[in-house]
Amino acid sequence: AALQQLGAALSQAGPLEGRTKRLVHLALAIGANSRGAVHSHARRGLAEGLTAAELEHVALLAATTLGWPHAVKGLTWIKDVTRAPSDE
């Protein structure tokens, strides 16, 4: 509960708006190599109105900082969430 309160306080304290904050959280999850967090932030991003293309672009931007293999891993995790069931 304390961690959730801290997260809410930090989120409200800064100048970033919702879309930007969600994309930053997604980027951090990719950088942390956390599949569960990438899935969670991708799902929340879609629910908040972000497009699959916007979410996937975050992973592609990771290529120059984290390297291509890490970026592709992040992209794959995002596509786990953004891919339509008929695409499988």
PyMOL commands that set and color helices and strands:
alter all, ss='L'
color gray80, all
select helices_A, chain A and resi 2-13+18-31+35-47+52-61+63-66+68-82+85-87
alter helices_A, ss='H'
color red, helices_A
deselect
rebuild
show_as cartoon
